[in-house]
Amino acid sequence: MNFRTSRRDNAANAFGIGAVIVAAVIVAAAVYTPAADGQPLGHDALEVRASPALFDEAGLYERRMAYRRAAYAARAGRRSDYREGLADYALRPYLVFYDARRRASGLSTKLAQEVRAELAGTPLQDAFFDHWLESQASNGRWKTYLDNYEPTYNVVARCHYLRALIISGRREEAYQQVPGLWLSPRSQPDECDPAFQSWINAGRLDQETAWTRLLLALGENEVTLARYLLRFFDRANAGAARLTYDAHVRPQLVRSLSRFADNELGRRALGHGIVRYAKRDVERALGVWREARQSYDFAPEQRRSIQSQMMAEAANAGLVPDDGPIGYTPALTERVAEGLIRHGRWPEAILWITALPPETASQGRWRYWLGRSLIDSGEGESAGRDHLNQIAGWRTFYGLLAAQDLGLEARFLPRPASNDHAAQRALLTVPAVRRMVELFAVGDTSNAVREWQYALKTLPPDRHQVLVELTFAMGWIDQAIAGAWDADLRDLVAVRFPTPYLGLYRRSAFEANLPAGFLLAISRRESAFNPRARSPAGARGLMQLMPATSRLVADRIRDRRPDAEDLYRPELNIRLGAHHLARLMDRYGRNRVLVAAAYNAGEGRVERWLEEASGLSTPVWIERIPFRETRDYVKNVLFYHYIYRQMVGEPGPVLDVHERTVP
């Protein structure tokens, strides 16, 4: 397999692959778009409105406050404080659940089953029974656990089950199931250790199983687990296993082929190391592979596997195999095509895209890229424009790009809001929906989300839009946004692209000299307009500001330094986020692509990604971003801003002229 380098690595003029396909529609607030029947679709159809009387129910507030007190009493074990009240309140099952969960370890099987029956038809039914089973395991009641266990995907529960089998004397039955749990690329919960150790002590861990898990762990770069697994290899395998680990953490070792024996274990270590090396230095790795495949007796299947992986890594570096896509898997063909697009290898990209299976090639991103490849290669401009024209009206990211490339106006027909208040009132009689509403009202958002998902699964499809609009009308905007996606209502613009706090966004955008639509787009992507959003890393609020960043911004604009709790205040969070974006806009010449990348991944990384990129097509530069999360983030922000530009009266293209090449 030979590779050749490109003479036109910078010749690219198409947007990147792998974007999250966001189905949406765009309508300016002051513009009418023809509806399906030819009648104008007014602005009213783009708003979700709650019926003034929807929640006007006598005594409802008092019941909600009584429930708060009762729920606290149930958790605390004061049964007399709640047992007699709220019998007809929608959240009564939660009081039963809290009380039974607190007493779970002391409940007999009969009582546990009675509670489970009482909670039937709610998400609490299985949640309670799982908790009760866990309490039996915690108290060493293994026979009870075994008698009541039900198959599940929960790893802890499955490990408890294996332990119960072993303790009950059904060791062989347990040992046959252990490999299905032990063969994981990541460490399993501590609860699995007793069953695993019993299995290992019984001599059931063979060397091939140990090798399989080692390679799984290294495949996910779980080096701590991989190092731990080295202890399970016998004298005959230990050296090769250690060498495989070393070649993973220091892949340049493969340049010394004499370290690797030409036997099955040595070739296994060498193959893993060469593929790993290709991720860091593909040209040197290719040289090592050319020498190794001539000197080592790799089995045909192993040779094909290594060569396929090397080809994919080479394509990422702009190298192309001379032998073409014949005989390669669809997944590998797709990876190579992606690499060719990143490097502007348009003639070769045409070959590999057309080799994709029809169901893959028909996707919007590949139809777009085939069109761009035909145009930019000079091998078929008319055919390329035809491909773009076919998707230019699609409600996808690639549809927007195709329309812009062809100089067409992108206009899509939105799904109008139904605003069917009678249907919303009828929906409130569905127990799961009513529980969701009441849980959100009393501040139990986690359980409200579970009830929302439970309702979506049980409601007929023609009620899904009503559920989403009801959620939006309640003011639960982030769940309505997520729910519209889950319910496949991706063109319900009124919900998916709302403008809450619009006055604050406009004021902060004006103060920071920013487009208001861009500020909305960033916030929509960061928090879905949840002012209490908090990321695992500690980012907070609508603009997902890190406390340290917010303090730096406050110092720069001579404001009081906020504490972490302050960042949940919309007016402060939006203002500080706007000033942070304003500095990035000044730094990057008001190039929203670079600003969005820096907002997500940090300025230091963006500076590295910009090295030797001047003059490169911006769409291709986006595809070269090493982090998939950031690539998708940038594309989503651009797409969202396109929508918000129309909505707030700042219309413009998906890419402005000065953004189409890297400065």
N, C-alpha and C positions, 0 to 999 in steps of 0.2 A: 504494500500500500504506500503510494507516494503522495506527497502533498505539495501544492504550489502556493506561493504567496500572491497576494493581490497587488496589482498596480494601481488600483482605484479604491483603496480602503476608505477614502474620504468622500467618494462619490455616492451620496445618498440623499434622498429627498422623500422619505416616507416615515410615517409614524410607527412607533414600536409595537411589538407583539406582547402578548400576555396580559393585556389590560383587563381589568374586571369589566365585563360587559354590563353597562348600566343602562337599562331601558328607561327612557324618560321622554317627556315632551316639552316643547318650548312655546310659550305664548307670551307676548308682551302684555303688561298689565293694561295698557291703553289700546290694545289692538285686538280686533276680532279675527278669528280664524274660521274658515268655513267648516261647518259640522258635516257629518256624514250625509245628512239629508239635504245639504245645500243651504241650510239656515245658519245665520251667524251664531257662533258660540260666545256668549257674553262673559264678562268677567265674573258674574255671579256663579257661573258653573265651575269656576276655579276656586271657590271658597267652600270650606266645610263649615256649616253653621249648626250650632246646637239649638235644639228647641228650648225656648225659655222655660217650659213646664216639664222638661224631661226628668229633672231630678227634684222637682218641687213636690216633696212628699212629707206630709205632716209627721213630726216626731222622728224623722230620719236622723237628724243631727244628734238628738239625745241618745238614740240607739247606738250610733257610732261611738259616742263617748262612753257609753255603758260597756260596749264591747272592749274598748281599750282597757278599762279597769278590770273587766272580767278576764281578759287574756293575760294580764299581769298576774292576777290571782291564780289562774290555772297553772302558769309556769312556776309560781312560787309554792304551789301545793295547798292553797287555801280554798279547798273545794266548796265550802259552804258559801263563799262569796260569789259564786257564779253558777252553781248547778241548777238553780231554780229559775233564773232569768234568761231572757233572750232566746226562748225556745223557738220562736218563729223567725229569728234573724238569719240572714243568708250565711253569716260566718259562724253559726253555731257549730258546724263540723270542726272548725279550728280550735274551739274551746275543748271539745272532746279529744282532739288530737294532742293538744298541749298537756292536758291532764294525763292521758294514757301514756304518752311518751315519757313523762316524768316517772310514772310508776311501772314502766315496761319490764324491768328486770324481775319484778315480783308477780307479774301476771302469769297465770297458768295458760296452757295452750288454748283451753276452752274460752277463757276470757279474752285472750288476744284475738281469737277468731271472731268473737262477738264484736269487738271494737272494729276489726277490719270490715265486718259486714255493715256496721253502722256508718263507716266512712266510704262505703261503696259508691261509685259514680263521681269520685273526686280524686285529684292527684294525691291526696293524703292516704288513700287506701294502701297503696304499695309502700309509700314512705313510712307509714307507721309499722307495717309488718316487717320491712327491712330493718328498721331500728330495733324492733323487738327481737328479731333473730340475732342481730349483732349483740344485744344484751345477753342473750343466752350463751353466745360464744365467750363473751367477756367474763361470764361467771362459770365457765367450764361445764356447762350443761350440754355436752356434745351429743348425747342421744336425742335430746329435744331438738337440737339444731338439725341433726340428720333426719329426724322424722318430719320436719317441717320445711326443709330446704326446697326451693324451687329454682330451676335453671335460670341463670342470669348472666349478663355481661360484666357485672361488677367483680373486679379482680379480688378484692378483699373477701367478698362473700364466697367466691369460688375457692379461695385458699382455705377459708374456714371449713368449707365442705370437705376438702381433701384431708384436712387435719382430723375432722370428725370421722371420716372413713378409716383413717389409720388407727385412731384410738379405739374404734369399735371392732378392730380386727380385720377390716376389709382392705388390707394393705395393697394387694395386687390390683384391685379396682382403682385405688387412689394412684398408684405408681404409673398406671397406664395413662392417666390424665395429666400428670405433672409436666411432661415436656411441653404441652400446649401452653402452659403458663411460664415455664422457665425460659423457653426460647423467645426472649424479648430483647429488643435492642437497648432497652433502658432498665434501670434497676426497678424491681418490683417492690410493693409495700412490705414493711417488716412483718406483717401478719402472715406472709407467705413463707417466712424462714423455717418454721417448724416442719412443714410438709416437704419443703425442698431439702432440708438437712436429713430428714428420714430417708428420702429417696436416694440421696447421695450416699449416706451411710450403708444403704442396702446394696450398693454397687451398681446402681442403675444408670449412672451418668457415664456414657461411653465417650470415646475420644472424638468421634465424628460430631456428636451433639455439642461437645465443648467447642469444637472448631466452628460449628454453625453459629453459635451465639457470639463467639469472638468476632467473627466477620460481620454479623449483624450490628454489634456494638460499634465497631470501627466504621461501618457504613453510615452510621448516624453521628460519627465523631464523638461517641461517648467514651472518651479515653480513660476516665476513672474506672468505669465498669470494666472496660477491656483489660486494664492492668490487674484488677481483682480476679478476672477469669483466668489469668495465667497460672494460678495455683492448681487448676484442675487438670493440667496436662501431665502425662506420665513422661518418663525419661526419654522415650522415643520421639515424643512430640513437643516437649518443652522448648527445645532450642529453636525449632521452626516457628512455634507460636510466639516466642519472644522476638524473633527476627521480624515477624509480621507486624507486631506491635511497634517495634523500633522503626520499621520502614514507613509506618503510618505517621509517627510523630516527627521523624527525620527522613523524609522521602528521598533526599539526595543520596542516601546510602545505596540506592539501586545503581548508581554510577560505578560502584565496585561490584561487578558481577560475581567475582570470586567468593563473595560472602554467601552466595546462594547456591546450594547444592542442586544438581540436575536430577532431582527426584521429585516425587509427588508433593512432598511438604515444602521443599525448597522452591519449586515452581509456584506453589500457592502463595508463599510469602513474596516472591519476586513480582508476580502478577499484580498483587494488591499494591505493592510499593510503586510500580511503574504508573499505574492509573492515578494513584495519589500524587505522584510527582508531576503528572501532566497538568494538574490543577494549578501548579505553581509556575512551572516552566515547561510549556508544552513542546517547544522545539527540542530542548535537550532530552525530554522524556521520549520523544519520537525517535531520537537517535539511539537511546538505550533500547527501546523496543525493537528497532530494526536489527540491532546486534543480538538481542536476547532471542528473538524468534528464529534466528538462524542457528544459534548455539544450543538452545534448550529444546527438549523434546516435549513441548506442550501438547496436551491432548487436543484434538480438533475443536471440541466444544469450548474448552478453556481459551484456546487461541481466538476463536470467534468472539467470545465475550470480551476479552481484553481489547481486541482490535475495534470492536464496536464502541467501547467506552473511550478509547483513544481518539476515534474519529469524531465523537461528539465534542470532546475537549478541544480537538484541533479546530473544529468549525467555530467554536467560541473565540478562537484566536485569529480567525480569518483565513484558515487554511482549508483546502478542499481536497478530498480524495479523488484521485484520477479515475477510479473505477465506477463512480456514480452510485446512485441509490439502489441499484438492483440487489435484491437478496437481503435487505436490511429491514428490521421491524418498523412498524408505523411510528412507534414512540421515538426510535432513534432517527428516523427520517425527519420527524418534526423538529427534534433538537438540532439537527444539522441545518435545516432550513432557517431556524431562528438565528443560529450563529451567522449564517450567510447574510441575513438581513442586517444584523448588527454591524456588519463590515461592508455593507454596500456592494456585495458580490452579486449583482443583479442577474447576469446571464446564468450563473450557477444556481441562484435561488429559484429561477423559473423551472429548471430541471427538477429540483428537489421538491418544490411545492406541487408540481404536477404529478409527482410520484406518490403523493399522500393519498390515503383511501378516500373515496368520494364523500363519505360522511364527515371527514375532517376537512377536506378541501372546500366543502360547501359552506363552512363557517365564515362569518363576516370578516374575521381578521385575515384569513388566508385568501379570501376573494379580494380583499383590499390589497394585500401584499403582492398577489399575483399581478394585479393591475399596475401597481407602482413599479414592480420589477420589469414588466413589459415596456412601460413608458421610459424608465430611467436607463434601461439597457439599450434603448434605441432599436429594439428588435420587434416592436409591434405597438406603436402609440395608439392606433385606432382600436386595436383589441384591448389594450390596457384601459383606455377610457371607457370602453363598453363594460368592463368588469367593475370599474368604479361607479359608473352610472347605475348599475344594477343594485348597488347597496347604498346609493346616496340618499335614499329616502328612509333607510332603516333607522329605528330608534336605538342606535348603538353608538358607541364611541367611534367605531370605524365608519359608520354612516356619516357622522359629522365631518370626519376627515375627508372622506370621498367627496362630499358636497363641496367642501372648501377647495379641494384640489381642482375640481371642475368649474369653480366659480359660480356654484349654484347657491341659492338661498335655502337653508335648512329649515323647513317648517314641518312640524309633526302635529297630528291631531291628538289632543289629550283626551283621556277618559274624563268625562264630566263628573263632578261630585253629585251624588244622588240627593243628598240632603233629605232623605226619606225619614222624617221624624217619627212617623207611625211605625215604620219598620224598626227604628232604634228602640222605641218604647216596647215593641213586641219582643225584641231581643233581650230586653232586661228581665223578661220572665224566664229565660233560660238559666238554670241554676249556676252553671259554670260562668256565664257572662256576669250574672249578678254578683257572684263571689269576687270576680276580677274587679268589678267596679268598686265594691265595698273595701276590698283589700287596698286598692290604690287610695281610696279616700282616707283610710286610717293610717296610711304611711308604710304599709307592708309591701314594698315594691317587689321584692324577690318572689314572694308567693303569688303576687298579682301576675307576674310574668308567667309563672307555671300555669296558672288558671287560664291566662290568655291563650297559651299554646294548646292547652287541653280543649278549650272552646273551639279553636280553629280546626282541630282534628275531628271534632264531633259535629260541627255545623255543616250544612250542605253548602256547596260552592257559591250558590247565588246569595248567600248571607255574608260572605267574607268581606265584601266591600262595606256593608253596613257595620260590621264589627270594627273594621279599620277606621271608618269615619266616626263611630261612636268613641273609640279610643282617642282620636284626635280632638273631638269635641270636649272630652274630659280634661284636655290640657296635657295629656301624656304624650308629648310630641315624639320623643325618641322611640317609644314603643310603637307608635303609629307608623313611623318611618320604617322600622324594622319589620313590622307586621305587613305593610304593603308589599315589601319584597317577598316575605314568606308566603303571602297569599297570591303571588304572581300578579299583583296589581301595579306593575312597574311604570305604567303610564298614567297613574293617578297623581298628577302633578300637585294638586291641592294639598296632598298629604306628604308626598315624598320630598317636595322642595318648598317648605314653608318659610315664612319670614317673621318669626317671633322676635321680639325686642328690636323691631326694625328701626324705631327711633334712636335707640342706643347705637346700633350699627351705623346708621347714617351720621350721627353726631361724631362718633369716634373716627369714622372714615374721613369726614371733613377735616377734623382736627389733625389727623395724621397724613393728609393728602393722599388718600388711598381710594380706589374704586370701592364703593359699598358692596357691590356684587362679589368682589374678590374676598372681602372680609367675611361675607356670608358663606361663600364656598369653602373657605378654610374651616370655619366653625362647623358647617354641615358635615365635613369629612372628619373633623376631630371628635366631636361630641354628639352629633345629631341633635344639637340644641338642648342637651341635658345640662343644666347649670350645676348639678351635683356630680357630674361625671368625674371619675378618678381612675387613672390608668395604673397598671401594676408597677410602673416606674415612679409613680407619685405625681404625674401631671394632673392638674385640676381645672375644673370649670369648663365654660363654653369653648374657650380657645386652647384648652389643655396646656396651661402654662406650668412649667416646673417652678417651684418656689424660688430657686436660685436665679432663674432667668427673670422672674418677676421683680426680684430685688434689684438686679442690674438695670432693668428698664426704669424702675422707679427712681433710682439714683440718677440716671441720665436725664430724666425729665424733671428732676428736683421735686418728686413727690415723696410722701411718707412711705417707707418700706412696708409692704403688706406682710401679714403672717399667712400661714397656709390656709386658715379658715376664711380669710378675706377673699381668697381667689374664687370662692363659690358665689360671690356677689356679682351678678351679671354686669352691672355698670362698670365695676373696676376691672373685671377680667377682660371684657371687650376692649376697654380703653388701653390697658397695658398690652394686650395682644396686638392691637392696632399699631401702637408705637414700636413694638418689636418688629412687626412686618414692615413698617415704614423705614426702619434702618436697613433691613434686608433689601428693600426696594431700591434705596439709594446705593447700596453696595453693589448690587447686581444690575444696575442700569435699567431698573423697572422691568426686568425680564421675569415674568411670573413663573416660568419653568424653573429657573435657578432659585428663585425665592421659595417656591414650594418645596423643592428638594432640600434646601437649607433648613427650612422650618421643621421638616420631618427628620432629617438625618444629621443635621449640624453643619456649620459652615466649614469646619476643617475637612470633613469628608468631601464636600462639594469642591473645595479648592483642589483636592487631589484628583477628583474626577475630571476637572477642567484642564489638567495638565496636558499639553499637546493636543488640545481639542479645538483650538481657535479655528473658526471657519467651517467646522463640521456642522452638518445638518442637525438642528436641534432634536428632531424626532429620533434620529439615529443615536444621538448622545443619550437621550433618555433610555434607549434600549441597552446602552452600555453601563448604566448604573448597576453596580454589583448586587444591590439589595432588591429583591423582588418587591418587598413591602414599599420601598421608596419609589420604585418604578410605577407601581400601581397607584400610589398616593398622588404622584405628580399628574398622572393621566386623569384620575378622578377629580382632582381639584380643577384642572383645566375644563373638564366636561361640566362640572357643577357651575363653574364661573360662567360658562357659555349660557347656561340656563338662567342664572341669576342676573346676568347682564340684560337679558330681555325683560325680566320681571321688574327690575328697579329702574328701567329706562336708560341703561348704559349699553346699548347693543354694540356688538363687535364680534370678530371672528374667533374661532377656537385658538388660533395662534396669531398674534399681531405680527406685522411685518418685521419689526426689529427682533422678534423672538424666533425667527425661523432658522437662524444659524447661530452657533455659539460665538459669543464675542471674543 
